[in-house]
């Protein structure tokens, strides 16, 4: 499966990258209003931003499939992660801004959603589950770090400008408080929110099991930290900005490792 990338490491941390992909299978092109729109809401370059994680021994699990095809960070039952708030679903029919993604009458029906789930959602989570099990056999506790980014301003989803670092632990249910505190401390000096608009997606909520040694935490970055949000879209990699942000992210993952290894209880 060339769309699914699993790079195993031996350290007690997994970096999940569910939304950096922009691939859309050719058989879906005819139903979409435009490929550009279908790729617009990707977490651009998040996989590149965290490439250094391999140097720390992290396992990295990534899908290249666009979230428009299927969002592997949504509840497969279709239940909203944020009841009462605007969001997107398992097979989104609109962009973050509320723009229709499909030509009228060509939205995915139940059978198509089931097909996409079998093709992409299930294999991604089988791979992620396998890595969690592998590392838990080696370590008494591990950290599942779910890596994301989003535009600093998306009026339909939240008011005003998003803080640079947005940490989600499902309101403290997906990991130990000391892990959240350690990650937040590594972000000191930057605008940071903990369990604000982003509390963690389905990956964080589904896999987080602190009592059994799996501590899941989500990081949602404001894109302005590593690319120019005001330029043409899709954006280009901004090396200078990324190089300023990556040392902080290295400190964040180091805090996760310290927690997993027991240096932080």
Helices and strands as residue ranges (DSSP letters): E 4-7, E 13-17, G 26-31, H 35-38, H 46-49, G 51-56, E 59-63, H 110-116, I 117-121, H 122-136, E 142-150, E 165-168, H 177-186, E 192-194, H 202-207, G 210-212, E 214-222, G 223-225, H 239-261
